[in-house]
Every structure is written in C-alpha cells, then in structure tokens.
Amino acid sequence: MADLQEQYDEAMFAFSTASYDEAIAKLKAILGSDPSHFDAQLSLGMAYYRIGDMASAIAEGLKAAQLRPHELLVHTNLSLFYMKSGDKKTAEH
C-alpha cells in the first residue's frame, strides 16, 4: 500500500486529468486512513465542485474548515461553492 503522500499524489494526478470520480475515490480512501489529512479534505470539496455536486462540495468544505478554521483557501472555496449553488448571501458572508 502506498503511503498517504503517494496516494495523495495519485489522487491529484487523477484530478489534474479531469478524472474527478477517480480522484474522489482516492481522496476518500486517504481520509479513511487519516481523517485529519487537510489537503485531501480540501481537494475533495473541489473535486465535488468540478462534477457539479454542490451539496457535497459544501459539506466537504465545511469539514476542511473544521480542520483549519483560519485557512483563507477554505473560505474562498466555500464562497465559490455557495455562489455556484445559488446562495449568494452565505457566499458573501
């Protein structure tokens, strides 16, 4: 079994080639091994965004916010997800 960094690299390769379902599966596997893997959590939200699943993108983005509440990228992503879902008020908050 590849270590978590290798697994993450593979997931990001899948993401970069627009194989979002594969990336999601790989990122979920990483989080199954290490629920506090911030990069995997953040990337999972973005992968859901790319396939148009805003509810899952928001849910995963909120999990990333729990891991790093002051991380600017988390809040930028969440704003994007909320805007895309049509919730402008929450996105601006």
C-alpha positions, 0 to 999 in steps of 0.5 A: 500500500502506498503511503498517504503522500503517494496516494495523495499524489495519485489522487491529484494526478487523477484530478489534474486529468479531469478524472474527478470520480477517480480522484474522489475515490482516492481522496476518500480512501486517504481520509479513511486512513487519516481523517485529519489529512487537510489537503485531501479534505480540501481537494475533495470539496473541489473535486465535488465542485468540478462534477457539479455536486454542490451539496457535497462540495459544501459539506466537504468544505465545511469539514476542511474548515473544521480542520483549519478554521483560519485557512483563507483557501477554505473560505474562498472555496466555500464562497465559490461553492455557495455562489455556484449553488445559488446562495449568494448571501452565505457566499458573501458572508 
